[in-house]
Amino acid sequence: MDVTNLLLIFWSLLGRIHSEDTFCTNQVGFILVEEGGSVTIPCSFSYPKEDWDKSEITVHWRSGENSPCGRNEFIYNHTKPKPWTHENYTGRISMVGDPIRNKTASITIQNLNKKDGRMYCCRLQYKNHQNIDQQWQNPPGTFLRFPVTDKIYVDQLDAVPALKGETVIIPCYITYPTGSTFTVQKVTWRKGDSDLCRDYGELHVWNLENKSERKDQFSLVNFPDDISLSIINVKSSNKNWYCCEVTSESRTYSTHRATELAIIESKSNTELTVQQPRDSSATLRGSVTINCSYNYSEKIDPLWIGIYWRSGSPSGDYVYDPSHRLISPTYKGRTNLRGQADLYIQNVRERDNNTFYYCLVILRVCVGNNKYETFTVHGAGTRLIVSGISIGVIVALVIVLLLVIILCGILIFLYKRGKIFKKSKTMDDGNHLTTHHPETEAHFNNESAYENNSHAEAGKVVINDAGGVLYAQLNMPPSNDENLKRKTQCEKEPQVLYAAVKTPQSDNTYATVNEI
C-alpha cells in the first residue's frame, strides 16, 4: 500500500473521530429578573447518539462574576440519591430539566437577590461506551440582569432571523448605573463563526469622527444613543455570529456571547418545514391562539429551537420573540407562546383584522465540539379574521360615504343649472358696471335664455324689443361633445360667459360674469 492511500485512510479515520465528537450545550445569553422573584435558566445539550442509552448523566452548575465559564465555582451538583447545593443557594435551587429523556439540564432559582446577578453555566458529565469520562460545558453561560445595577455591562440577543434582501438590526444593549457619567467613545463590531466572542475578526470601528459612516452594508443605528448594527440588503454571506464591544474612558465592555444572524433561505427545506393554517378567527377584545407546527428530519438531533412571529410579512414587525426585546410596541404585553410554537394574542383589536402572521423557526444542530449548524424557515402565513367589530364604526363609514355621494350629486346639479362657479368682474365701456343687480336679473334666466335662443352666437349681441341689451357672449370656445364626455362629473369647464342688460329707463349697465 503506497503512502497516498495510507494518508487517505488516516484522514478518513481522523474525520470520523472528529464527526463523533459532537458535544454541545446551549444557553441564552442573559435573562432579565426582579429581586425577590424566581427564574428558570434553560440548558439543553447534545452528545453522540451511540451513548444515548446511558442511564446516568451528571449535571453540574457553575457561577461567577465573569464569562467564560472556565473554573468558576460550583453551586449545584445533580447527583443521586441527593443533590448538592452551595450554601448561598440552599433551598433555592431545583432541577427542572430531564437529562436522560429530553437532554435538558435546566434549573430554577427562587427568592432572587442582588448577589445573584452573576453568570451561570451548565456542565455535563458521563462515561461513554468505552468507559471513558466525557465532560463538556457551556462557555458563555447565562447572565442574570436586574433593572438597577451598580455595574456597566453589554448584552446581546442569542439570534436574529432575517429574510434575504431585508434590512436587519442586530441589537447591542448597554446598562450602567443611574446617574453615571458613562459615555460611548468607540464601538467595535466583530464577526466570527461561534457563539463565543473570541478570536473574532474586526468588522468595523465607529467613533465620534465617523459615527455615521456606512462600511459596505454595515452602519450603526444612531451613535451614541443606539449602537446596534444595521445591515442593509442581507445576503447569504452575512450568515454568521456578531459581537459588540463598547469603549469608554479607555475601558472596553463586551459580552462573551455573540448574536447569530440566521438567514431565511426559503419557506422550507428538506431538513425543516413549517405549517400554518390559512385563516384563524378571533373576537374583538377577546384572545386567540394561531397555530404553528414544524417538522424536522429524523437524522437531526436539535440542540435548540427558537420560535419567532412577525406580522404583515416574514420581514415585518416582531409580534413575538423569545427575549421580548424585539416585540413591536403594538403587541408588547399582548403576546406569548403556547404549546410547541403557537402564538397567543390577547385583547384582539380592530387593527388586527385581516393581518397576516408568520411563524419563523430557527433550529440549531450540534455538528462538532460546541459547533453549530442552523436551519431557519418561515411558514406561509395565517390571516386573522376578527368578528364583532363595532357596528358604530361601520355605520359611520357608510354615512360618510353617502354624504360624499350626495354632496357630489348636489354639485353636479348646481353646475348644470349654472348656480356655481360664478365670479364677478367689471367692464370699462364708458358706463358704470355692477354685479347681479336685482332690477336686471328679472330680465333673464342665467344662461338658459342664451341656450334656448337660436340667434345666440359667439361674440354677438341680441337686442330685446325695448331697445336694451338682453345678453352677450364673449370668449366662449366652441363646445366639443367628445371633450365634454371625457370630463368628470364634478370637473370645472374652462368657459367664460357674461350677460349685460341695459334698460331704457337707466343709463346703468349691469353685468354678470359666469366662469364655468
C-alpha positions as CSV (number, residue, x, y, z in Angstrom):
1,M,0.0,0.0,0.0
2,D,1.5,3.3,-1.0
3,V,1.9,6.4,1.2
4,T,-1.0,8.2,-0.5
5,N,-3.5,5.5,0.4
6,L,-2.2,5.4,3.9
7,L,-2.7,9.2,4.2
8,L,-6.3,8.9,2.9
9,I,-7.1,6.2,5.4
10,F,-5.6,8.3,8.2
11,W,-7.5,11.4,7.3
12,S,-10.7,9.4,6.9
13,L,-10.3,7.9,10.4
14,L,-9.5,11.4,11.8
15,G,-12.5,12.9,10.2
16,R,-14.7,10.1,11.6
17,I,-13.4,10.7,15.1
18,H,-14.0,14.4,14.8
19,S,-17.5,13.9,13.5
20,E,-18.4,11.8,16.5
21,D,-17.0,14.5,18.8
22,T,-20.4,16.2,18.9
23,F,-20.6,17.6,22.4
24,C,-22.7,20.9,22.6
25,T,-24.5,22.9,25.1
26,N,-26.9,25.8,24.6
27,Q,-27.9,28.6,26.9
28,V,-29.5,32.0,26.5
29,G,-27.1,35.0,26.9
30,F,-29.0,36.9,29.6
31,I,-32.3,36.9,31.4
32,L,-34.0,40.0,33.0
33,V,-35.0,39.3,36.6
34,E,-36.5,41.0,39.6
35,E,-35.4,41.0,43.2
36,G,-37.5,38.5,45.3
37,G,-38.7,36.7,42.2
38,S,-37.6,33.4,40.6
39,V,-36.0,32.4,37.3
40,T,-35.6,29.3,35.2
41,I,-32.2,29.1,33.5
42,P,-32.5,26.8,30.5
43,C,-29.7,24.5,29.4
44,S,-30.0,22.0,26.5
45,F,-27.2,19.7,25.4
46,S,-26.3,17.2,22.7
47,Y,-23.8,14.3,22.7
48,P,-23.1,11.3,20.4
49,K,-26.1,9.1,19.6
50,E,-24.2,5.9,20.4
51,D,-24.2,6.8,24.1
52,W,-27.9,7.8,24.3
53,D,-28.7,4.6,26.2
54,K,-26.6,5.8,29.2
55,S,-28.7,5.7,32.3
56,E,-26.7,8.3,34.2
57,I,-25.7,11.8,33.3
58,T,-24.4,14.1,36.0
59,V,-25.3,17.8,35.8
60,H,-23.2,20.5,37.4
61,W,-23.8,24.2,37.5
62,R,-21.1,26.9,38.0
63,S,-21.5,30.6,38.8
64,G,-19.1,33.5,38.7
65,E,-18.7,37.2,38.0
66,N,-17.3,36.8,34.5
67,S,-17.5,34.7,31.4
68,P,-16.4,32.3,30.0
69,C,-17.4,29.5,32.4
70,G,-13.8,28.2,32.9
71,R,-13.1,27.4,36.5
72,N,-15.9,29.3,38.2
73,E,-17.2,28.0,41.5
74,F,-19.7,25.0,41.5
75,I,-23.0,25.9,43.1
76,Y,-25.1,22.8,42.2
77,N,-24.4,19.1,41.6
78,H,-27.3,16.9,40.4
79,T,-26.3,13.5,41.9
80,K,-28.1,10.6,43.4
81,P,-29.6,10.0,45.8
82,K,-29.4,13.6,47.0
83,P,-28.2,16.7,45.0
84,W,-25.5,19.0,46.5
85,T,-26.2,22.8,46.7
86,H,-23.8,25.6,47.6
87,E,-24.7,27.2,51.0
88,N,-25.6,30.5,49.3
89,Y,-28.3,28.7,47.3
90,T,-29.6,26.3,49.9
91,G,-33.3,25.6,49.5
92,R,-33.4,27.9,46.4
93,I,-32.2,25.7,43.5
94,S,-34.1,22.9,42.0
95,M,-33.7,20.8,38.8
96,V,-36.4,21.2,36.2
97,G,-34.7,19.6,33.2
98,D,-34.7,15.9,32.2
99,P,-31.1,14.9,31.2
100,I,-32.0,11.4,30.0
101,R,-35.2,11.8,28.1
102,N,-35.1,15.4,26.9
103,K,-31.4,16.2,27.1
104,T,-32.1,19.3,29.2
105,A,-30.3,20.4,32.4
106,S,-32.4,23.5,33.3
107,I,-32.6,24.8,36.9
108,T,-34.8,27.2,38.8
109,I,-33.5,29.7,41.4
110,Q,-36.1,31.2,43.8
111,N,-36.1,34.2,46.1
112,L,-33.5,36.1,44.0
113,N,-31.4,38.9,45.5
114,K,-28.9,41.3,44.0
115,K,-25.9,39.0,44.8
116,D,-27.5,36.5,42.3
117,G,-26.7,38.9,39.4
118,R,-23.9,36.7,38.0
119,M,-23.1,34.3,35.2
120,Y,-24.4,30.7,35.4
121,C,-23.3,27.8,33.1
122,C,-24.2,24.1,33.0
123,R,-21.6,21.3,32.8
124,L,-22.4,17.7,31.8
125,Q,-20.5,14.5,32.6
126,Y,-20.9,10.8,31.8
127,K,-18.9,7.7,30.9
128,N,-19.2,6.7,27.3
129,H,-19.4,3.2,25.8
130,Q,-15.7,2.8,26.2
131,N,-15.9,3.7,29.9
132,I,-14.1,7.0,29.3
133,D,-15.2,10.1,31.2
134,Q,-16.8,12.7,28.9
135,Q,-17.2,16.3,30.2
136,W,-18.3,19.5,28.4
137,Q,-19.9,22.8,29.4
138,N,-21.4,26.0,28.0
139,P,-18.5,28.6,27.9
140,P,-20.6,31.9,27.6
141,G,-23.2,30.9,30.2
142,T,-26.3,32.9,31.2
143,F,-26.2,36.3,33.0
144,L,-29.0,37.3,35.3
145,R,-29.6,41.0,35.0
146,F,-31.5,43.2,37.5
147,P,-33.1,46.5,36.4
148,V,-31.0,48.6,38.7
149,T,-27.3,47.9,38.7
150,D,-24.1,49.3,40.1
151,K,-22.0,47.9,37.1
152,I,-21.6,48.6,33.4
153,Y,-22.4,45.7,31.1
154,V,-23.2,44.9,27.5
155,D,-25.7,42.3,26.4
156,Q,-26.8,40.8,23.0
157,L,-29.6,38.6,21.8
158,D,-28.9,34.9,21.0
159,A,-30.2,35.0,17.5
160,V,-31.9,37.3,15.0
161,P,-33.8,35.8,12.0
162,A,-33.6,37.7,8.7
163,L,-35.0,37.4,5.2
164,K,-32.6,37.8,2.3
165,G,-32.9,41.3,0.9
166,E,-34.3,43.0,4.0
167,T,-32.6,45.5,6.4
168,V,-31.9,43.9,9.7
169,I,-30.9,45.3,13.1
170,I,-28.6,43.3,15.5
171,P,-29.2,44.9,18.9
172,C,-26.4,45.8,21.4
173,Y,-27.7,46.8,24.8
174,I,-25.7,48.8,27.3
175,T,-26.7,49.0,31.0
176,Y,-25.0,51.3,33.5
177,P,-25.7,52.7,37.0
178,T,-28.3,55.5,37.4
179,G,-26.6,58.9,37.4
180,S,-23.4,57.5,35.8
181,T,-21.4,59.8,33.5
182,F,-20.8,56.8,31.2
183,T,-20.3,58.0,27.6
184,V,-19.7,55.9,24.5
185,Q,-16.5,56.9,22.7
186,K,-15.9,54.0,20.4
187,V,-17.9,51.0,19.1
188,T,-16.3,47.9,17.6
189,W,-18.4,45.2,15.9
190,R,-16.7,41.8,15.2
191,K,-17.7,38.8,13.1
192,G,-16.9,35.2,13.8
193,D,-18.1,31.6,13.4
194,S,-19.0,30.6,17.0
195,D,-21.2,31.9,19.8
196,L,-18.2,32.8,22.0
197,C,-16.8,36.2,21.2
198,R,-13.1,35.4,21.0
199,D,-10.6,35.4,18.1
200,Y,-13.2,37.4,16.0
201,G,-12.1,39.4,13.0
202,E,-12.8,43.1,13.2
203,L,-15.8,44.1,11.1
204,H,-15.6,47.9,11.6
205,V,-14.9,50.5,14.2
206,W,-17.1,53.6,14.8
207,N,-16.2,56.7,16.9
208,L,-17.1,60.3,17.2
209,E,-15.4,61.2,13.9
210,N,-17.0,58.5,11.7
211,K,-20.1,57.8,13.7
212,S,-22.4,58.0,10.7
213,E,-20.2,56.1,8.3
214,R,-21.5,53.1,6.3
215,K,-19.0,50.4,5.7
216,D,-20.3,48.4,2.8
217,Q,-23.6,47.0,4.1
218,F,-22.9,48.0,7.7
219,S,-23.6,51.0,9.8
220,L,-24.7,52.0,13.3
221,V,-28.4,52.8,14.0
222,N,-27.7,56.1,15.9
223,F,-24.4,56.6,17.6
224,P,-24.1,57.0,20.6
225,D,-27.7,56.6,21.7
226,D,-28.2,53.3,19.8
227,I,-25.1,51.4,18.7
228,S,-27.0,48.4,17.3
229,L,-25.6,47.1,13.9
230,S,-27.7,47.8,10.8
231,I,-27.2,45.5,7.8
232,I,-28.9,46.5,4.5
233,N,-29.8,44.1,1.8
234,V,-29.0,41.0,3.8
235,K,-27.2,38.2,1.8
236,S,-26.5,34.6,2.5
237,S,-22.8,35.5,3.1
238,N,-23.9,37.6,6.1
239,K,-24.9,34.5,8.0
240,N,-22.6,34.4,10.9
241,W,-22.1,35.5,14.6
242,Y,-21.7,39.2,15.5
243,C,-20.1,40.6,18.7
244,C,-20.4,44.2,20.0
245,E,-17.6,46.0,22.0
246,V,-18.0,49.4,23.6
247,T,-15.1,51.6,24.7
248,S,-15.5,54.4,27.3
249,E,-12.6,56.2,29.0
250,S,-10.1,53.7,27.8
251,R,-12.1,50.7,29.1
252,T,-13.8,48.2,26.9
253,Y,-17.0,46.4,27.7
254,S,-18.5,43.4,25.8
255,T,-20.5,40.3,26.2
256,H,-18.8,37.0,25.7
257,R,-22.0,35.7,23.9
258,A,-22.4,36.7,20.2
259,T,-25.6,37.1,18.2
260,E,-26.2,34.6,15.4
261,L,-27.7,36.2,12.2
262,A,-29.9,33.3,11.0
263,I,-30.7,33.8,7.3
264,I,-34.0,32.5,6.0
265,E,-33.2,30.9,2.6
266,S,-36.7,29.7,1.7
267,K,-40.1,28.8,3.1
268,S,-39.0,25.2,3.6
269,N,-36.1,22.8,3.0
270,T,-35.5,19.0,3.3
271,E,-34.4,19.4,7.0
272,L,-37.1,21.6,8.4
273,T,-40.7,22.5,7.4
274,V,-43.2,24.9,9.0
275,Q,-47.0,24.6,8.7
276,Q,-49.7,27.2,9.4
277,P,-53.4,27.3,8.8
278,R,-54.6,29.7,6.1
279,D,-57.0,31.6,8.3
280,S,-57.8,32.0,12.0
281,S,-60.8,33.6,13.7
282,A,-61.0,35.8,16.8
283,T,-63.5,38.0,18.6
284,L,-62.9,41.7,19.2
285,R,-61.3,42.3,22.6
286,G,-61.0,38.6,23.1
287,S,-58.0,36.3,22.7
288,V,-56.8,33.9,20.0
289,T,-54.2,31.2,19.5
290,I,-52.8,31.0,16.0
291,N,-51.4,27.5,15.3
292,C,-47.9,26.8,14.0
293,S,-46.2,23.4,13.8
294,Y,-42.8,22.3,12.4
295,N,-41.2,19.0,11.5
296,Y,-37.5,18.2,11.0
297,S,-35.6,15.3,9.5
298,E,-35.3,12.1,11.7
299,K,-31.5,12.3,11.3
300,I,-31.4,15.7,13.1
301,D,-30.9,15.9,16.9
302,P,-32.0,19.5,17.6
303,L,-29.9,21.3,20.2
304,W,-32.1,24.4,20.3
305,I,-35.3,25.6,18.6
306,G,-36.2,29.3,18.6
307,I,-39.7,30.5,17.7
308,Y,-40.4,34.0,16.3
309,W,-43.6,35.6,15.0
310,R,-43.8,38.6,12.6
311,S,-46.8,40.5,11.2
312,G,-47.6,41.7,7.7
313,S,-44.8,39.7,6.0
314,P,-41.9,37.4,7.0
315,S,-39.8,40.6,7.4
316,G,-42.4,42.6,9.2
317,D,-42.7,43.8,12.8
318,Y,-42.0,41.3,15.6
319,V,-45.1,40.1,17.3
320,Y,-43.2,37.7,19.5
321,D,-39.5,36.9,20.1
322,P,-38.0,34.7,22.9
323,S,-36.3,37.7,24.7
324,H,-39.3,40.0,24.3
325,R,-36.8,42.8,23.4
326,L,-37.8,42.9,19.7
327,I,-41.5,42.9,20.1
328,S,-43.3,45.8,18.4
329,P,-45.0,48.3,20.8
330,T,-48.3,47.4,19.1
331,Y,-48.1,43.9,20.5
332,K,-45.9,44.3,23.6
333,G,-47.6,42.8,26.6
334,R,-50.3,41.1,24.4
335,T,-48.5,38.1,23.0
336,N,-47.0,34.9,24.3
337,L,-46.1,31.4,23.1
338,R,-48.3,28.4,23.7
339,G,-47.6,24.7,23.1
340,Q,-45.0,23.9,20.5
341,A,-44.9,27.1,18.6
342,D,-48.5,28.6,18.7
343,L,-48.9,32.4,19.0
344,Y,-51.3,33.6,21.7
345,I,-52.7,37.1,21.3
346,Q,-54.9,38.7,23.9
347,N,-57.1,41.9,23.8
348,V,-57.6,41.5,20.0
349,R,-58.0,44.9,18.3
350,E,-59.7,46.1,15.2
351,R,-56.3,46.8,13.6
352,D,-55.5,43.1,13.9
353,N,-58.3,42.2,11.5
354,N,-57.0,40.8,8.1
355,T,-53.4,40.9,9.3
356,F,-51.2,38.1,8.3
357,Y,-49.0,36.4,10.9
358,Y,-45.8,34.5,10.0
359,C,-44.2,31.8,12.2
360,L,-40.4,31.6,11.9
361,V,-38.4,28.7,13.3
362,I,-34.7,28.6,14.0
363,L,-33.3,25.1,14.5
364,R,-29.8,24.7,15.8
365,V,-27.9,21.4,15.4
366,C,-24.6,20.3,17.0
367,V,-22.0,19.4,14.4
368,G,-18.8,19.4,16.5
369,N,-17.5,20.4,19.9
370,N,-19.7,23.4,20.6
371,K,-20.0,24.0,16.9
372,Y,-23.5,24.5,15.3
373,E,-25.4,24.4,12.1
374,T,-28.6,26.4,11.8
375,F,-31.7,26.0,9.7
376,T,-34.2,28.9,9.5
377,V,-37.6,28.6,7.9
378,H,-40.9,30.6,7.9
379,G,-44.5,29.5,7.3
380,A,-46.8,30.6,4.6
381,G,-48.7,33.0,7.0
382,T,-52.1,33.0,8.7
383,R,-54.7,35.7,8.2
384,L,-56.6,36.7,11.3
385,I,-60.3,37.5,10.8
386,V,-61.8,39.5,13.7
387,S,-65.5,39.4,14.3
388,G,-67.6,41.7,16.4
389,I,-66.0,44.9,15.1
390,S,-68.1,47.9,16.3
391,I,-71.3,48.5,14.3
392,G,-70.9,52.2,15.1
393,V,-67.7,52.3,13.1
394,I,-69.3,50.6,10.1
395,V,-72.4,52.8,10.2
396,A,-70.1,55.9,10.5
397,L,-68.2,54.8,7.4
398,V,-71.4,54.2,5.4
399,I,-72.8,57.6,6.5
400,V,-69.6,59.4,5.4
401,L,-69.7,57.6,2.0
402,L,-73.4,58.6,1.5
403,L,-72.7,62.2,2.4
404,V,-69.9,62.3,-0.2
405,I,-72.2,60.8,-2.9
406,I,-75.0,63.3,-2.0
407,L,-72.6,66.3,-2.0
408,C,-71.2,65.3,-5.3
409,G,-74.7,65.0,-6.8
410,I,-75.6,68.4,-5.5
411,L,-72.5,69.9,-7.0
412,I,-73.3,68.3,-10.4
413,F,-76.9,69.6,-10.3
414,L,-75.8,73.1,-9.4
415,Y,-73.1,73.0,-12.1
416,K,-75.6,72.1,-14.7
417,R,-78.1,74.8,-13.5
418,G,-75.3,77.4,-13.5
419,K,-75.6,78.1,-9.9
420,I,-71.9,77.6,-9.0
421,F,-68.5,78.7,-10.3
422,K,-69.6,82.3,-10.9
423,K,-67.2,85.2,-10.5
424,S,-67.6,88.9,-10.7
425,K,-65.8,91.3,-13.0
426,T,-66.2,94.9,-14.3
427,M,-66.0,96.2,-17.8
428,D,-64.9,99.7,-18.8
429,D,-67.1,100.7,-21.8
430,G,-68.0,104.2,-20.6
431,N,-70.8,103.0,-18.4
432,H,-70.9,102.1,-14.7
433,L,-70.8,98.3,-14.2
434,T,-72.1,96.5,-11.1
435,T,-72.8,92.8,-10.4
436,H,-76.1,90.9,-10.1
437,H,-78.3,94.0,-9.8
438,P,-81.8,92.8,-8.7
439,E,-83.6,95.1,-11.2
440,T,-81.9,93.4,-14.2
441,E,-81.8,89.8,-13.1
442,A,-85.5,89.6,-13.8
443,H,-84.9,90.2,-17.5
444,F,-83.1,86.9,-18.0
445,N,-82.7,83.5,-16.5
446,N,-78.9,83.0,-16.4
447,E,-77.6,81.2,-19.4
448,S,-80.9,79.4,-20.1
449,A,-82.1,82.3,-22.2
450,Y,-78.9,82.0,-24.3
451,E,-79.2,78.3,-24.6
452,N,-82.7,78.5,-25.9
453,N,-82.2,81.3,-28.3
454,S,-81.4,80.3,-31.9
455,H,-79.9,83.8,-32.6
456,A,-77.1,83.4,-30.0
457,E,-73.7,83.1,-31.4
458,A,-70.2,83.6,-30.0
459,G,-69.2,87.2,-29.9
460,K,-72.7,88.6,-30.8
461,V,-75.2,90.8,-29.0
462,V,-79.0,90.3,-29.0
463,I,-81.2,93.3,-28.6
464,N,-84.7,93.0,-27.0
465,D,-87.9,94.8,-28.1
466,A,-87.3,97.6,-25.6
467,G,-84.0,98.5,-27.2
468,G,-81.9,97.2,-24.4
469,V,-79.2,94.6,-24.4
470,L,-80.6,91.3,-23.3
471,Y,-77.3,89.3,-23.3
472,A,-74.0,89.0,-24.9
473,Q,-71.4,86.2,-25.2
474,L,-67.6,86.7,-25.4
475,N,-64.6,84.4,-25.2
476,M,-66.5,81.2,-25.2
477,P,-64.7,78.4,-27.0
478,P,-66.8,76.2,-29.3
479,S,-68.2,73.2,-27.4
480,N,-66.8,69.8,-28.1
481,D,-69.1,66.9,-27.3
482,E,-66.3,64.4,-27.2
483,N,-64.3,66.5,-24.8
484,L,-67.3,67.0,-22.6
485,K,-67.9,63.3,-22.4
486,R,-64.4,62.8,-21.1
487,K,-64.9,65.4,-18.3
488,T,-65.6,64.0,-14.8
489,Q,-68.9,64.9,-13.4
490,C,-67.5,67.4,-10.9
491,E,-64.8,68.9,-13.1
492,K,-64.8,72.6,-13.9
493,E,-65.5,73.6,-17.6
494,P,-62.9,76.2,-18.8
495,Q,-65.5,78.7,-20.2
496,V,-66.1,82.4,-19.5
497,L,-69.6,84.0,-20.2
498,Y,-71.1,87.3,-19.4
499,A,-74.6,88.8,-19.8
500,A,-75.4,92.5,-19.8
501,V,-78.8,94.3,-19.5
502,K,-79.5,97.9,-20.2
503,T,-82.9,99.3,-19.7
504,P,-84.3,102.5,-21.4
505,Q,-85.1,104.0,-18.0
506,S,-81.5,103.9,-16.8
507,D,-78.0,104.6,-18.2
508,N,-76.5,102.0,-15.9
509,T,-75.3,98.8,-17.4
510,Y,-75.3,95.7,-15.2
511,A,-73.0,92.8,-15.9
512,T,-72.8,89.2,-14.7
513,V,-69.7,87.2,-15.3
514,N,-70.1,83.4,-15.1
515,E,-66.9,81.2,-15.0
516,I,-67.9,77.6,-15.5
